[in-house]
């Protein structure tokens, strides 16, 4: 699997891309408790799915294989695709949220969930809109939960917890869904973050965000990201 520009800068360079399609992994019964525990940092997620945290070891080797980095890809508006990459590099692990413009141009970084975090990537309305983008391979619930760990929005409505709880139930959570929702919405990586509408689209006002004015992203890239997250005309049912 290739994401244009994503592996640039690694020394020594990779002889073969370690990126692999993670869609099959999402069918594993332990996928969601593992993803929400490891990426979303929800300590309650295993309990919510009725599994012991120790059971997650059954899938951890696949999740964290340094030779095979699972990528979960979601179509967005236009030709854009959002990639959630399990960056299993030795001594440099993390989870990257990147936008592939679909034009052959290099990927656009949105967030890095790791010790040296960058982000957030999304405002809450963008998460909701992206969750309901037409997708033949993923339900809105699955899309929302894949995107959510990179979201922070100080203007998020109180009903957000209920929406996340509904998504958790849809993917198989049995209990504690509101608690898990609260944990997912209050990641330790992101302080409360405000967003502002500008000529370059919606931008974050947090100091660690890629999507901020005066940062690494050009005005054209900021607009492209914002446009890719606009609501679609059609809604896919859960």
N, CA, C and O of each residue as an XYZ file, in Angstrom:
952
protein
N       0.853     -1.193      0.000
C       0.000      0.000      0.000
C       0.886      1.240      0.000
O       1.903      1.284      0.692
N       0.499      2.239     -0.772
C       1.271      3.472     -0.888
C       0.397      4.667     -0.512
O      -0.727      4.801     -0.996
N       0.926      5.539      0.359
C       0.336      6.845      0.628
C       1.375      7.858      0.179
O       2.434      7.947      0.801
N       1.117      8.630     -0.877
C       2.142      9.513     -1.436
C       2.800     10.393     -0.377
O       2.128     11.141      0.333
N       4.128     10.290     -0.285
C       4.901     11.138      0.609
C       4.962     10.686      2.050
O       5.742     11.233      2.829
N       4.153      9.691      2.433
C       4.069      9.349      3.857
C       5.378      8.797      4.403
O       5.751      9.119      5.531
N       6.076      7.987      3.644
C       7.296      7.346      4.140
C       8.551      8.143      3.821
O       9.656      7.697      4.126
N       8.401      9.313      3.214
C       9.564     10.152      2.912
C      10.261     10.562      4.206
O       9.601     10.847      5.206
N      11.574     10.591      4.189
C      12.331     11.063      5.341
C      12.833      9.972      6.262
O      13.660     10.238      7.134
N      12.354      8.752      6.090
C      12.854      7.667      6.931
C      14.249      7.256      6.467
O      14.503      7.093      5.274
N      15.152      7.094      7.449
C      16.507      6.635      7.166
C      16.830      5.426      8.035
O      16.673      5.478      9.255
N      17.286      4.322      7.406
C      17.359      4.150      5.956
C      15.960      4.040      5.360
O      15.016      3.688      6.067
N      15.814      4.331      4.088
C      14.484      4.227      3.471
C      13.996      2.790      3.458
O      14.788      1.847      3.457
N      12.678      2.638      3.449
C      12.095      1.301      3.423
C      12.280      0.675      2.036
O      11.954      1.306      1.030
N      12.803     -0.572      1.971
C      12.892     -1.232      0.663
C      11.516     -1.567      0.100
O      11.320     -1.604     -1.115
N      10.570     -1.809      1.000
C       9.188     -2.076      0.610
C       8.282     -1.356      1.602
O       8.614     -1.250      2.782
N       7.161     -0.870      1.138
C       6.243     -0.162      2.029
C       5.707     -1.102      3.105
O       5.236     -2.195      2.791
N       5.776     -0.682      4.391
C       5.188     -1.494      5.454
C       3.681     -1.281      5.595
O       3.034     -1.948      6.401
N       3.124     -0.359      4.819
C       1.705     -0.027      4.952
C       0.843     -1.132      4.355
O       1.063     -1.565      3.223
N      -0.134     -1.580      5.123
C      -1.038     -2.635      4.651
C      -2.477     -2.231      4.936
O      -2.758     -1.536      5.912
N      -3.366     -2.667      4.090
C      -4.793     -2.408      4.262
C      -5.276     -3.079      5.547
O      -5.145     -4.293      5.707
N      -5.835     -2.285      6.462
C      -6.281     -2.820      7.745
C      -7.740     -3.221      7.787
O      -8.254     -3.556      8.854
N      -8.420     -3.195      6.648
C      -9.863     -3.451      6.671
C     -10.196     -4.841      7.192
O     -11.195     -5.005      7.892
N      -9.385     -5.848      6.869
C      -9.662     -7.197      7.367
C      -9.521     -7.259      8.882
O     -10.240     -8.003      9.549
N      -8.593     -6.477      9.420
C      -8.390     -6.459     10.872
C      -9.630     -5.958     11.596
O      -9.893     -6.356     12.731
N     -10.395     -5.084     10.943
C     -11.584     -4.522     11.575
C     -12.679     -5.560     11.793
O     -13.624     -5.315     12.543
N     -12.561     -6.708     11.148
C     -13.555     -7.764     11.355
C     -13.230     -8.634     12.562
O     -14.053     -9.456     12.964
N     -12.064     -8.471     13.137
C     -11.668     -9.257     14.314
C     -12.542     -8.849     15.496
O     -12.763     -7.656     15.703
N     -13.045     -9.804     16.274
C     -13.932     -9.453     17.396
C     -13.279     -8.573     18.456
O     -13.975     -7.926     19.239
N     -11.948     -8.544     18.487
C     -11.262     -7.710     19.477
C     -10.793     -6.377     18.896
O     -10.108     -5.613     19.576
N     -11.155     -6.091     17.645
C     -10.655     -4.858     17.040
C     -11.092     -3.621     17.811
O     -10.255     -2.809     18.204
N     -12.397     -3.470     18.030
C     -12.874     -2.221     18.624
C     -12.402     -2.027     20.057
O     -11.962     -0.925     20.384
N     -12.465     -3.026     20.936
C     -11.909     -2.776     22.267
C     -10.421     -2.440     22.221
O      -9.940     -1.644     23.027
N      -9.690     -3.041     21.283
C      -8.258     -2.754     21.180
C      -8.015     -1.354     20.646
O      -7.213     -0.609     21.211
N      -8.692     -0.984     19.568
C      -8.496      0.338     18.974
C      -8.889      1.440     19.947
O      -8.161      2.419     20.112
N     -10.031      1.282     20.585
C     -10.514      2.334     21.486
C      -9.679      2.415     22.753
O      -9.553      3.486     23.347
N      -9.111      1.296     23.170
C      -8.232      1.269     24.339
C      -6.865      1.860     23.997
O      -6.348      2.701     24.734
N      -6.279      1.421     22.880
C      -4.915      1.808     22.538
C      -4.832      3.171     21.869
O      -3.927      3.950     22.167
N      -5.763      3.470     20.971
C      -5.721      4.727     20.226
C      -6.602      5.785     20.886
O      -6.192      6.935     21.042
N      -7.808      5.389     21.269
C      -8.717      6.332     21.914
C      -8.453      6.537     23.386
O      -9.028      7.432     24.004
N      -7.574      5.703     23.962
C      -7.195      5.794     25.375
C      -8.389      5.692     26.314
O      -8.456      6.390     27.326
N      -9.323      4.827     25.975
C     -10.457      4.555     26.860
C     -10.143      3.327     27.700
O     -10.139      2.207     27.189
N      -9.882      3.531     28.974
C      -9.556      2.417     29.864
C     -10.739      1.479     30.056
O     -10.565      0.304     30.382
N     -11.940      2.005     29.853
C     -13.155      1.221     30.080
C     -13.572      0.423     28.849
O     -14.467     -0.417     28.943
N     -12.951      0.663     27.707
C     -13.389      0.026     26.461
C     -13.407     -1.498     26.532
O     -14.394     -2.095     26.102
N     -12.367     -2.165     27.052
C     -12.444     -3.632     27.102
C     -13.650     -4.125     27.895
O     -14.354     -5.036     27.459
N     -13.885     -3.522     29.060
C     -15.036     -3.918     29.877
C     -16.342     -3.708     29.113
O     -17.254     -4.530     29.195
N     -16.425     -2.608     28.374
C     -17.654     -2.315     27.635
C     -17.965     -3.384     26.595
O     -19.129     -3.627     26.274
N     -16.922     -4.021     26.071
C     -17.113     -5.078     25.077
C     -17.065     -6.467     25.697
O     -17.061     -7.473     24.987
N     -17.029     -6.516     27.021
C     -17.074     -7.794     27.710
C     -15.809     -8.612     27.620
O     -15.861     -9.841     27.661
N     -14.653     -7.941     27.497
C     -13.391     -8.668     27.424
C     -12.436     -8.173     28.503
O     -12.538     -7.040     28.973
N     -11.516     -9.038     28.881
C     -10.470     -8.685     29.830
C      -9.357     -7.961     29.071
O      -9.017     -8.369     27.960
N      -8.778     -6.891     29.642
C      -7.684     -6.207     28.937
C      -6.570     -7.145     28.500
O      -5.939     -6.927     27.467
N      -6.326     -8.196     29.291
C      -5.276     -9.147     28.919
C      -5.596     -9.861     27.611
O      -4.690    -10.300     26.902
N      -6.885     -9.978     27.292
C      -7.282    -10.660     26.057
C      -6.853     -9.891     24.810
O      -6.759    -10.463     23.724
N      -6.595     -8.598     24.967
C      -6.223     -7.789     23.813
C      -4.877     -8.201     23.235
O      -4.551     -7.848     22.102
N      -4.092     -8.949     24.013
C      -2.808     -9.429     23.514
C      -2.982    -10.302     22.280
O      -2.061    -10.433     21.473
N      -4.159    -10.899     22.131
C      -4.410    -11.775     20.985
C      -4.301    -11.035     19.654
O      -3.995    -11.637     18.625
N      -4.550     -9.751     19.681
C      -4.528     -8.962     18.446
C      -3.400     -7.932     18.442
O      -3.126     -7.310     17.416
N      -2.747     -7.754     19.591
C      -1.736     -6.705     19.723
C      -0.573     -6.899     18.759
O      -0.063     -5.924     18.207
N      -0.144     -8.146     18.547
C       0.988     -8.382     17.654
C       0.689     -7.912     16.238
O       1.576     -7.412     15.545
N      -0.557     -8.071     15.807
C      -0.941     -7.612     14.474
C      -1.055     -6.097     14.439
O      -0.637     -5.459     13.473
N      -1.619     -5.525     15.486
C      -1.766     -4.073     15.578
C      -0.412     -3.383     15.552
O      -0.269     -2.319     14.948
N       0.583     -3.977     16.201
C       1.851     -3.301     16.466
C       3.027     -3.922     15.727
O       4.176     -3.687     16.101
N       2.775     -4.695     14.704
C       3.836     -5.354     13.949
C       4.724     -4.314     13.267
O       4.229     -3.554     12.434
N       6.030     -4.252     13.594
C       6.896     -3.233     12.987
C       7.116     -3.427     11.494
O       7.587     -2.515     10.816
N       6.783     -4.600     10.975
C       6.966     -4.866      9.551
C       5.678     -4.695      8.751
O       5.687     -4.785      7.523
N       4.581     -4.452      9.443
C       3.277     -4.380      8.782
C       2.411     -3.380      9.528
O       1.903     -3.677     10.608
N       2.242     -2.189      8.952
C       1.534     -1.105      9.625
C       0.099     -1.031      9.099
O      -0.109     -0.593      7.967
N      -0.891     -1.444      9.886
C      -2.276     -1.388      9.405
C      -2.723      0.048      9.111
O      -2.416      0.978      9.856
N      -3.439      0.195      8.031
C      -3.986      1.492      7.626
C      -5.492      1.336      7.445
O      -5.957      0.441      6.739
N      -6.244      2.221      8.092
C      -7.702      2.213      7.988
C      -8.092      3.445      7.172
O      -7.851      4.577      7.590
N      -8.688      3.216      6.022
C      -8.911      4.285      5.047
C     -10.392      4.580      4.871
O     -11.219      3.673      4.774
N     -10.706      5.868      4.831
C     -12.093      6.311      4.708
C     -12.214      7.323      3.574
O     -11.457      8.294      3.545
N     -13.144      7.125      2.638
C     -13.365      8.136      1.606
C     -13.988      9.393      2.203
O     -14.817      9.328      3.110
N     -13.569     10.539      1.670
C     -14.143     11.826      2.057
C     -14.615     12.531      0.789
O     -14.672     11.922     -0.279
N     -14.949     13.801      0.906
C     -15.473     14.541     -0.242
C     -14.431     14.631     -1.355
O     -13.227     14.621     -1.101
N     -14.916     14.719     -2.585
C     -14.026     14.779     -3.731
C     -13.271     13.470     -3.889
O     -13.839     12.388     -3.739
N     -11.986     13.581     -4.194
C     -11.142     12.390     -4.338
C     -10.347     12.093     -3.076
O      -9.501     11.199     -3.069
N     -10.612     12.831     -2.021
C      -9.806     12.714     -0.802
C     -10.111     11.433     -0.035
O     -11.228     10.916     -0.062
N      -9.091     10.941      0.643
C      -9.245      9.805      1.549
C      -8.495     10.118      2.838
O      -7.383     10.646      2.820
N      -9.126      9.780      3.947
C      -8.487      9.888      5.251
C      -7.864      8.543      5.585
O      -8.523      7.507      5.497
N      -6.594      8.559      5.967
C      -5.907      7.340      6.380
C      -5.556      7.438      7.865
O      -4.969      8.422      8.315
N      -5.920      6.416      8.601
C      -5.515      6.282     10.000
C      -4.437      5.207     10.009
O      -4.718      4.033      9.768
N      -3.200      5.613     10.289
C      -2.042      4.737     10.124
C      -1.472      4.344     11.484
O      -1.118      5.203     12.292
N      -1.387      3.044     11.725
C      -0.681      2.549     12.899
C       0.815      2.597     12.575
O       1.354      1.683     11.951
N       1.474      3.669     13.006
C       2.891      3.866     12.683
C       3.748      3.026     13.639
O       4.110      3.474     14.727
N       4.058      1.819     13.214
C       4.740      0.870     14.088
C       6.251      0.895     13.924
O       6.908     -0.143     14.014
N       6.801      2.079     13.684
C       8.250      2.217     13.556
C       8.907      1.956     14.907
O       8.403      2.377     15.948
N      10.025      1.265     14.876
C      10.752      0.995     16.118
C      11.217      2.321     16.721
O      11.794      3.158     16.028
N      10.963      2.500     18.001
C      11.345      3.705     18.749
C      10.638      4.967     18.262
O      11.009      6.069     18.666
N       9.646      4.833     17.416
C       8.917      6.014     16.936
C       7.477      5.634     16.621
O       6.947      5.998     15.571
N       6.848      4.904     17.532
C       5.490      4.445     17.297
C       4.459      5.521     17.567
O       4.706      6.461     18.323
N       3.317      5.377     16.950
C       2.217      6.308     17.144
C       1.112      6.002     16.149
O       1.147      4.988     15.452
N       0.144      6.882     16.096
C      -0.960      6.748     15.145
C      -1.077      8.069     14.396
O      -1.233      9.128     15.004
N      -1.001      7.996     13.088
C      -1.067      9.197     12.261
C      -2.405      9.284     11.537
O      -2.917      8.295     11.012
N      -2.952     10.485     11.524
C      -4.126     10.801     10.717
C      -3.642     11.683      9.572
O      -3.158     12.792      9.797
N      -3.773     11.187      8.348
C      -3.272     11.923      7.187
C      -4.339     11.951      6.101
O      -5.154     11.035      5.989
N      -4.321     13.002      5.313
C      -5.260     13.152      4.203
C      -4.521     12.923      2.899
O      -3.520     13.583      2.622
N      -5.014     11.985      2.095
C      -4.511     11.777      0.742
C      -5.416     12.570     -0.194
O      -6.599     12.252     -0.314
N      -4.884     13.604     -0.866
C      -5.737     14.433     -1.725
C      -6.317     13.678     -2.918
O      -7.285     14.133     -3.529
N      -5.732     12.530     -3.251
C      -6.236     11.770     -4.387
C      -5.782     12.300     -5.725
O      -6.315     11.914     -6.765
N      -4.786     13.196     -5.706
C      -4.286     13.816     -6.934
C      -2.879     13.362     -7.282
O      -2.329     13.764     -8.308
N      -2.291     12.521     -6.428
C      -0.897     12.144     -6.590
C       0.034     13.019     -5.788
O       1.214     12.697     -5.645
N      -0.477     14.136     -5.252
C       0.335     14.995     -4.397
C       0.565     14.317     -3.053
O      -0.160     13.397     -2.674
N       1.587     14.787     -2.338
C       1.935     14.195     -1.048
C       0.804     14.339     -0.049
O      -0.003     15.266     -0.116
N       0.769     13.409      0.865
C      -0.254     13.408      1.911
C      -0.149     14.673      2.754
O       0.902     15.312      2.813
N      -1.260     15.026      3.407
C      -1.315     16.190      4.289
C      -1.459     15.682      5.715
O      -2.442     15.008      6.022
N      -0.505     15.987      6.604
C      -0.619     15.515      7.988
C      -1.717     16.260      8.732
O      -1.869     17.473      8.588
N      -2.479     15.521      9.525
C      -3.572     16.118     10.293
C      -3.369     15.972     11.793
O      -3.645     16.906     12.546
N      -2.895     14.823     12.235
C      -2.685     14.605     13.670
C      -1.718     13.452     13.862
O      -1.611     12.562     13.018
N      -1.012     13.482     14.989
C      -0.153     12.380     15.419
C      -0.497     12.087     16.868
O      -0.293     12.925     17.747
N      -1.018     10.895     17.110
C      -1.395     10.482     18.462
C      -0.223      9.692     19.022
O      -0.023      8.523     18.694
N       0.547     10.360     19.874
C       1.778      9.787     20.409
C       2.259     10.690     21.527
O       1.589     11.661     21.878
N       3.433     10.371     22.094
C       3.971     11.196     23.165
C       4.233     12.623     22.729
O       3.930     13.563     23.463
N       4.800     12.796     21.525
C       5.038     14.136     20.972
C       3.866     14.476     20.050
O       4.023     14.599     18.835
N       2.701     14.623     20.654
C       1.461     14.700     19.886
C       1.389     15.950     19.026
O       1.975     16.987     19.338
N       0.642     15.814     17.922
C       0.272     16.940     17.074
C      -1.217     16.833     16.788
O      -1.726     15.755     16.482
N      -1.894     17.939     16.889
C      -3.325     17.939     16.645
C      -4.001     18.919     17.586
O      -3.329     19.724     18.231
N      -5.317     18.860     17.672
C      -6.233     17.893     17.072
C      -6.407     18.119     15.568
O      -5.948     19.112     15.003
N      -7.091     17.151     14.946
C      -7.302     17.210     13.504
C      -8.681     17.702     13.118
O      -8.859     18.266     12.039
N      -9.673     17.493     13.999
C     -11.064     17.721     13.600
C     -11.860     18.447     14.670
O     -11.679     18.217     15.866
N     -12.750     19.332     14.216
C     -13.791     19.885     15.079
C     -14.953     18.890     15.119
O     -15.100     18.059     14.224
N     -15.771     18.985     16.163
C     -16.862     18.023     16.317
C     -17.819     17.989     15.118
O     -18.157     16.895     14.668
N     -18.274     19.130     14.576
C     -19.181     19.041     13.420
C     -18.551     18.317     12.236
O     -19.256     17.674     11.459
N     -17.233     18.412     12.091
C     -16.559     17.711     11.002
C     -16.580     16.204     11.227
O     -16.727     15.436     10.276
N     -16.437     15.779     12.471
C     -16.505     14.350     12.782
C     -17.872     13.798     12.402
O     -17.976     12.738     11.785
N     -18.914     14.524     12.774
C     -20.277     14.071     12.474
C     -20.499     14.027     10.964
O     -21.060     13.062     10.443
N     -20.056     15.077     10.258
C     -20.230     15.108      8.801
C     -19.449     13.983      8.132
O     -19.970     13.300      7.251
N     -18.198     13.790      8.551
C     -17.369     12.747      7.943
C     -17.907     11.358      8.247
O     -17.802     10.456      7.417
N     -18.481     11.182      9.423
C     -19.038      9.879      9.789
C     -20.151      9.469      8.839
O     -20.345      8.281      8.585
N     -20.877     10.436      8.317
C     -22.026     10.145      7.466
C     -21.729     10.301      5.980
O     -22.646     10.331      5.158
N     -20.455     10.401      5.638
C     -20.111     10.424      4.218
C     -20.391      9.046      3.616
O     -20.118      8.031      4.258
N     -20.927      8.992      2.399
C     -21.219      7.687      1.785
C     -19.993      6.781      1.749
O     -18.906      7.201      1.351
N     -20.183      5.557      2.161
C     -19.068      4.614      2.289
C     -19.642      3.204      2.202
O     -20.441      2.802      3.046
N     -19.236      2.462      1.188
C     -19.764      1.109      1.007
C     -19.131      0.108      1.968
O     -19.659     -0.988      2.159
N     -18.007      0.476      2.571
C     -17.251     -0.483      3.376
C     -17.364     -0.275      4.880
O     -17.057     -1.184      5.652
N     -17.802      0.908      5.310
C     -17.865      1.207      6.740
C     -19.195      1.870      7.074
O     -19.714      2.666      6.291
N     -19.737      1.543      8.228
C     -20.951      2.200      8.705
C     -20.598      3.566      9.290
O     -19.436      3.812      9.611
N     -21.578      4.455      9.434
C     -21.317      5.725     10.104
C     -20.737      5.541     11.504
O     -19.876      6.316     11.922
N     -21.200      4.521     12.234
C     -20.668      4.275     13.580
C     -19.186      3.948     13.521
O     -18.404      4.463     14.321
N     -18.792      3.096     12.581
C     -17.382      2.733     12.451
C     -16.548      3.947     12.059
O     -15.466      4.163     12.605
N     -17.039      4.724     11.130
C     -16.310      5.915     10.697
C     -16.135      6.896     11.848
O     -15.048      7.437     12.050
N     -17.204      7.124     12.602
C     -17.118      8.063     13.718
C     -16.062      7.623     14.727
O     -15.271      8.441     15.196
N     -16.048      6.340     15.059
C     -15.124      5.858     16.087
C     -13.682      5.825     15.597
O     -12.761      5.974     16.400
N     -13.465      5.635     14.300
C     -12.110      5.710     13.763
C     -11.576      7.138     13.782
O     -10.388      7.360     14.016
N     -12.456      8.100     13.537
C     -12.054      9.501     13.439
C     -11.929     10.162     14.809
O     -11.087     11.040     15.001
N     -12.752      9.750     15.749
C     -12.921     10.460     17.019
C     -11.639     10.697     17.811
O     -11.510     11.767     18.405
N     -10.675      9.761     17.860
C      -9.486     10.027     18.684
C      -8.693     11.260     18.282
O      -7.881     11.744     19.070
N      -8.903     11.782     17.080
C      -8.178     12.972     16.637
C      -9.019     14.237     16.728
O      -8.670     15.256     16.133
N     -10.122     14.183     17.466
C     -11.028     15.331     17.596
C     -10.899     15.983     18.961
O     -10.774     15.301     19.978
N     -10.930     17.295     18.977
C     -11.102     18.066     20.210
C     -11.799     19.362     19.839
O     -11.417     20.033     18.880
N     -12.814     19.706     20.599
C     -13.607     20.891     20.264
C     -14.266     21.396     21.538
O     -15.132     20.726     22.102
N     -13.859     22.576     21.990
C     -14.405     23.120     23.230
C     -15.866     23.517     23.088
O     -16.547     23.729     24.091
N     -16.361     23.622     21.848
C     -17.772     23.949     21.623
C     -18.617     22.714     21.308
O     -19.732     22.823     20.799
N     -18.078     21.560     21.613
C     -18.815     20.317     21.364
C     -20.094     20.300     22.195
O     -20.051     20.651     23.374
N     -21.234     19.902     21.619
C     -22.496     19.895     22.375
C     -22.540     18.759     23.386
O     -21.827     17.765     23.249
N     -23.376     18.915     24.393
C     -23.536     17.873     25.398
C     -24.053     16.573     24.826
O     -23.811     15.504     25.386
N     -24.767     16.658     23.707
C     -25.321     15.459     23.079
C     -24.258     14.597     22.410
O     -24.559     13.497     21.947
N     -23.019     15.079     22.352
C     -21.956     14.308     21.700
C     -21.751     12.963     22.378
O     -21.514     11.958     21.708
N     -21.839     12.938     23.699
C     -21.649     11.680     24.426
C     -22.695     10.661     24.004
O     -22.382      9.486     23.814
N     -23.930     11.105     23.859
C     -24.995     10.186     23.456
C     -24.750      9.640     22.051
O     -24.997      8.464     21.788
N     -24.268     10.490     21.154
C     -24.006     10.040     19.788
C     -22.875      9.012     19.763
O     -22.949      8.014     19.047
N     -21.832      9.265     20.550
C     -20.728      8.303     20.627
C     -21.207      7.004     21.258
O     -20.825      5.919     20.819
N     -22.040      7.109     22.283
C     -22.581      5.905     22.928
C     -23.387      5.069     21.938
O     -23.299      3.841     21.944
N     -24.166      5.727     21.094
C     -24.930      5.002     20.070
C     -23.991      4.285     19.100
O     -24.247      3.148     18.704
N     -22.910      4.954     18.723
C     -21.946      4.332     17.814
C     -21.291      3.124     18.464
O     -21.086      2.100     17.812
N     -20.964      3.237     19.740
C     -20.357      2.115     20.459
C     -21.299      0.918     20.504
O     -20.883     -0.221     20.289
N     -22.549      1.183     20.779
C     -23.534      0.096     20.798
C     -23.639     -0.558     19.426
O     -23.776     -1.777     19.319
N     -23.574      0.257     18.378
C     -23.701     -0.264     17.016
C     -22.554     -1.190     16.632
O     -22.729     -2.075     15.795
N     -21.368     -0.996     17.241
C     -20.230     -1.863     16.899
C     -20.031     -2.979     17.917
O     -19.039     -3.707     17.858
N     -20.981     -3.118     18.862
C     -20.946     -4.286     19.726
C     -20.680     -4.068     21.190
O     -20.598     -5.042     21.938
N     -20.538     -2.824     21.642
C     -20.344     -2.594     23.074
C     -21.603     -2.993     23.833
O     -22.716     -2.773     23.356
N     -21.427     -3.580     25.016
C     -22.558     -4.121     25.766
C     -22.930     -3.286     26.988
O     -24.067     -3.344     27.455
N     -21.995     -2.521     27.501
C     -22.244     -1.767     28.730
C     -21.291     -0.584     28.790
O     -20.382     -0.465     27.969
N     -21.504      0.288     29.767
C     -20.603      1.413     30.043
C     -20.358      2.298     28.816
O     -19.294      2.904     28.690
N     -21.342      2.372     27.911
C     -21.085      3.108     26.675
C     -20.947      4.616     26.914
O     -20.174      5.280     26.224
N     -21.671      5.146     27.861
C     -21.532      6.582     28.153
C     -20.177      6.880     28.782
O     -19.568      7.909     28.488
N     -19.704      5.988     29.642
C     -18.390      6.165     30.248
C     -17.295      6.122     29.187
O     -16.394      6.960     29.181
N     -17.377      5.145     28.296
C     -16.393      5.075     27.216
C     -16.485      6.319     26.336
O     -15.462      6.866     25.924
N     -17.704      6.765     26.048
C     -17.877      7.976     25.263
C     -17.201      9.175     25.902
O     -16.535      9.955     25.220
N     -17.368      9.325     27.204
C     -16.717     10.425     27.925
C     -15.199     10.322     27.808
O     -14.518     11.323     27.585
N     -14.678      9.114     27.957
C     -13.225      8.931     27.883
C     -12.697      9.246     26.491
O     -11.639      9.858     26.352
N     -13.420      8.836     25.469
C     -12.983      9.107     24.102
C     -13.031     10.596     23.776
O     -12.215     11.094     23.000
N     -13.978     11.294     24.364
C     -14.139     12.721     24.088
C     -13.219     13.600     24.920
O     -13.150     14.810     24.701
N     -12.515     13.004     25.873
C     -11.622     13.783     26.737
C     -10.227     13.171     26.724
O      -9.680     12.830     27.773
N      -9.659     13.034     25.537
C      -8.325     12.466     25.393
C      -7.296     13.315     26.125
O      -7.390     14.542     26.150
N      -6.322     12.652     26.715
C      -5.263     13.389     27.419
C      -4.371     14.162     26.449
O      -3.642     15.067     26.856
N      -4.430     13.805     25.167
C      -3.568     14.481     24.202
C      -4.020     15.904     23.911
O      -3.195     16.784     23.667
N      -5.331     16.132     23.936
C      -5.833     17.418     23.464
C      -6.416     18.227     24.613
O      -7.318     17.765     25.311
N      -5.901     19.430     24.804
C      -6.553     20.378     25.696
C      -7.801     20.891     24.987
O      -7.926     20.728     23.773
N      -8.734     21.513     25.727
C      -9.893     22.102     25.048
C      -9.424     23.014     23.911
O      -8.568     23.876     24.110
N      -9.979     22.821     22.747
C      -9.513     23.536     21.557
C     -10.676     24.247     20.890
O     -11.721     23.648     20.637
N     -10.490     25.518     20.609
C     -11.486     26.269     19.859
C     -11.130     26.251     18.372
O      -9.966     26.104     17.999
N     -12.158     26.402     17.534
C     -11.993     26.431     16.092
C     -12.584     27.724     15.555
O     -13.534     28.265     16.120
N     -12.020     28.212     14.469
C     -12.487     29.474     13.891
C     -12.647     29.331     12.382
O     -11.836     28.681     11.721
N     -13.691     29.940     11.847
C     -13.905     29.978     10.399
C     -13.094     31.122      9.814
O     -13.189     32.259     10.277
N     -12.299     30.823      8.800
C     -11.453     31.821      8.152
C     -11.591     31.680      6.642
O     -12.311     30.812      6.149
N     -10.894     32.541      5.922
C     -10.885     32.436      4.463
C     -10.246     31.131      4.000
O     -10.478     30.678      2.879
N      -9.444     30.535      4.869
C      -8.791     29.262      4.553
C      -9.572     28.073      5.089
O      -9.042     26.965      5.167
N     -10.828     28.295      5.460
C     -11.637     27.225      6.030
C     -11.528     27.195      7.539
O     -10.971     28.108      8.150
N     -12.057     26.150      8.135
C     -12.028     26.008      9.583
C     -10.603     25.704     10.029
O      -9.953     24.815      9.480
N     -10.117     26.444     11.028
C      -8.764     26.224     11.544
C      -8.817     26.117     13.059
O      -9.679     26.702     13.716
N      -7.869     25.352     13.595
C      -7.770     25.181     15.041
C      -6.995     26.345     15.648
O      -6.094     26.902     15.022
N      -7.356     26.698     16.867
C      -6.658     27.769     17.575
C      -5.675     27.216     18.596
O      -5.139     27.967     19.410
N      -5.435     25.906     18.560
C      -4.478     25.282     19.465
C      -3.066     25.329     18.909
O      -2.889     25.308     17.691
N      -2.043     25.394     19.778
C      -0.660     25.562     19.320
C      -0.041     24.326     18.688
O       0.962     24.439     17.983
N      -0.615     23.142     18.921
C      -0.011     21.904     18.420
C      -0.687     21.374     17.162
O      -0.328     20.302     16.673
N      -1.657     22.106     16.635
C      -2.431     21.622     15.492
C      -1.696     21.874     14.177
O      -1.084     22.925     13.988
N      -1.765     20.902     13.278
C      -1.340     21.150     11.905
C      -2.297     22.133     11.237
O      -1.880     22.978     10.445
N      -3.577     22.015     11.563
C      -4.606     22.844     10.927
C      -4.727     24.196     11.631
O      -5.772     24.529     12.188
N      -3.667     24.946     11.598
C      -3.702     26.291     12.166
C      -3.052     27.244     11.176
O      -2.225     26.835     10.362
N      -3.417     28.477     11.245
C      -2.841     29.470     10.345
C      -1.404     29.749     10.767
O      -1.099     29.851     11.955
N      -0.531     29.871      9.775
C       0.870     30.136     10.061
C       1.669     28.895     10.396
O       2.829     29.001     10.794
N       1.076     27.712     10.244
C       1.772     26.468     10.534
C       2.365     25.851      9.277
O       2.641     26.542      8.297
N       2.559     24.517      9.325
C       3.182     23.823      8.197
C       2.307     23.759      6.956
O       2.826     23.685      5.843
N       0.994     23.787      7.124
C       0.099     23.633      5.980
C      -0.115     24.966      5.270
O      -0.272     26.009      5.905
N      -0.118     24.909      3.950
C      -0.359     26.113      3.157
C      -1.840     26.474      3.204
O      -2.663     25.635      3.571
N      -2.195     27.709      2.838
C      -3.619     28.063      2.768
C      -4.409     27.125      1.859
O      -5.544     26.769      2.173
N      -3.817     26.724      0.735
C      -4.519     25.800     -0.161
C      -4.761     24.454      0.516
O      -5.826     23.860      0.349
N      -3.787     23.974      1.272
C      -3.964     22.704      1.980
C      -5.015     22.827      3.075
O      -5.822     21.918      3.265
N      -5.010     23.930      3.785
C      -6.024     24.139      4.822
C      -7.422     24.126      4.219
O      -8.343     23.529      4.777
N      -7.574     24.789      3.074
C      -8.890     24.812      2.422
C      -9.282     23.425      1.936
O     -10.442     23.031      2.053
N      -8.320     22.681      1.391
C      -8.616     21.340      0.897
C      -9.081     20.437      2.031
O     -10.048     19.691      1.876
N      -8.399     20.499      3.169
C      -8.797     19.679      4.315
C     -10.206     20.048      4.756
O     -11.050     19.171      4.946
N     -10.463     21.343      4.920
C     -11.791     21.782      5.364
C     -12.868     21.355      4.373
O     -13.942     20.908      4.776
N     -12.583     21.490      3.076
C     -13.573     21.111      2.059
C     -13.842     19.608      2.074
O     -14.971     19.177      1.840
N     -12.813     18.810      2.349
C     -12.990     17.353      2.338
C     -13.889     16.874      3.462
O     -14.411     15.761      3.411
N     -14.073     17.705      4.473
C     -14.853     17.329      5.653
C     -16.235     17.965      5.673
O     -16.921     17.934      6.695
N     -16.641     18.536      4.557
C     -17.966     19.144      4.487
C     -19.046     18.069      4.428
O     -18.795     16.966      3.942
N     -20.252     18.384      4.921
C     -21.342     17.395      4.878
C     -21.639     16.954      3.458
O     -21.576     17.743      2.515
N     -21.961     15.683      3.328
C     -22.340     15.124      2.033
C     -23.834     15.286      1.829
O     -24.590     15.475      2.781
N     -24.243     15.209      0.585
C     -25.666     15.321      0.290
C     -26.448     14.082      0.663
O     -27.668     14.146      0.813
N     -25.771     12.947      0.817
C     -26.491     11.714      1.162
C     -25.974     11.165      2.470
O     -24.797     11.318      2.796
N     -26.853     10.525      3.219
C     -26.534      9.982      4.527
C     -26.667      8.471      4.465
O     -27.662      7.929      3.984
N     -25.631      7.808      4.966
C     -25.655      6.352      5.016
C     -26.203      5.930      6.358
O     -25.702      6.380      7.389
N     -27.219      5.077      6.383
C     -27.808      4.625      7.640
C     -26.891      3.690      8.377
O     -26.068      2.998      7.777
N     -27.041      3.676      9.693
C     -26.243      2.758     10.493
C     -26.780      1.357     10.340
O     -26.246      0.422     10.937
